[in-house]
Amino acid sequence: MNHEQSRTLYDRALSVFPDGVNSSVRAVRPYPFFVERGDGAHVIDADGNRYIDYVMGYGPLLLGHTLPESVGAAIQSAASDGPMYGAPTEVGVELGEFITRNVASVEMLRFVNSGTEATSSAVRLARGYTDRDTIVMIDGGYHGAQPSTLVDGSPDGSKPSSPGIPDAFAEHTIPVPFNDEEAIRTVLSERGDEIAAVIVEPILGNAGIVEPVDEYHQALRELCDDAGALLIFDEVITGFRVGGLQCAQGKFGVEPDLTTFGKVIGGGFPVGAIGGRAEILQEFTPAGEVFQSGTFSGHPVTMAAGLATLEYAAENDVYSHINALGEQLRSGIRDIIADRAPEYTVVGTDSMFKTIFTRANTAAQSGECDDGCVQDKACPRYGGCPKTAADVANAETDRWERLFWPAMKEEGVFFTVNQFESQFISNAHTAADIEDTLEAYKAFFG
Ligand SMILES: *Cc1c(COP(=O)(O)O)cnc(C)c1O
């Protein structure tokens, strides 16, 4: 593959952007390819190379790059009416109604402009509503670039995970390992009356993909109720991706108090939302006292794109298509690595997938999860498969970045650049794309 144009563009980008990029995961070494355009499930780079795209904008592109007519027309029409107004629009109400109709726990919501904004507003709302300062998060969970959750550690001690965040933030954040009911039970029994909220991704989507063990979320729900703390589901990735229109909370049968959304609900445009019980949402200004505001919030082009995307998904079997392709891909990868690299673990559900390059997990393949680890206690590999973000960080993360990612790129498959970020199937992918991708896996694993 020729990458001359991308190299030249990166040379220019390095002069204007730190590390040449606007979001840190994009800074691939030695340099990223620059995308010229999308085409269905593919992207074409500045040198004309074509890739099957499983990055899908890191999650938002449920329908792929070529939008169905109805979606494209809704976006064009909203944009040609004028960019934005600083006043409410009908299309925003319609998207709000769509979400409250489909997600059982969401009675009301407020739109913002990114997942980061959604989680930081949700944390502030939970603190304001409960009049408590401390939050519990999952160690290695990702809730965007906000100081209250850029925190590492354990209940024995936490610290900011980035310079620029005062230690005082970490003092009010208690990280616990995912899937460890005992750890969170202990925290809530000792310090429950300080805890405003527990914030958790229903499935870890930015640390490999790690599914909850049976009854984990039910336990969180009960523990929060006992402590008077709010349960916040960060569904920025899983919302309208996992569990279809009811989202991951519907799939797991748990009703959080607050839910954060982003990614898919903007149909490819910048978006976020905080939803939940009306009584809590009413605490946002101006109805209540917890300050919340945003120039671009409820942006009419985003609202039109999100609404048209979700309506298309509701009317066209999108979830059955992408979830079936997910099964085909995950079980295909499972068969390939069972032969050639049995220590690795296939993970993911619905239209999300990843292969975690676990180091030691070579027990017999028979009886293991068919198409991605679901933390099945009866599986012979249950004891060894990743249950926490730390387990994923212990995998062969360099092998992914240095060997696997570049090799797949050369085979024409665009994956997320590190071991941690999820990958996504869109409605534009076909069974033939999946077959081609499995051939690339075979070529890599030899
Ligand atoms: C992507 C993501 C965020 C941050 O969203 P941005 O739009 O990038 O700010 C927050 N939480 C989760 C679970 C995410 O996957």
The ligand as a Gaussian input file, in Angstrom:
#p B3LYP/6-31G(d) Opt

LIG

0 1
 C      -16.920000       7.720000      24.063000
 C      -17.327000       7.598000      25.501000
 C      -17.456000       8.721000      26.331000
 C      -17.031000      10.092000      25.888000
 O      -17.778000      10.565000      24.828000
 P      -17.188000      11.782000      23.942000
 O      -18.295000      12.094000      22.983000
 O      -15.939000      11.232000      23.276000
 O      -16.870000      12.891000      24.853000
 C      -17.968000       8.549000      27.598000
 N      -18.329000       7.325000      28.041000
 C      -18.203000       6.222000      27.286000
 C      -18.638000       4.903000      27.820000
 C      -17.677000       6.328000      25.993000
 O      -17.522000       5.228000      25.257000

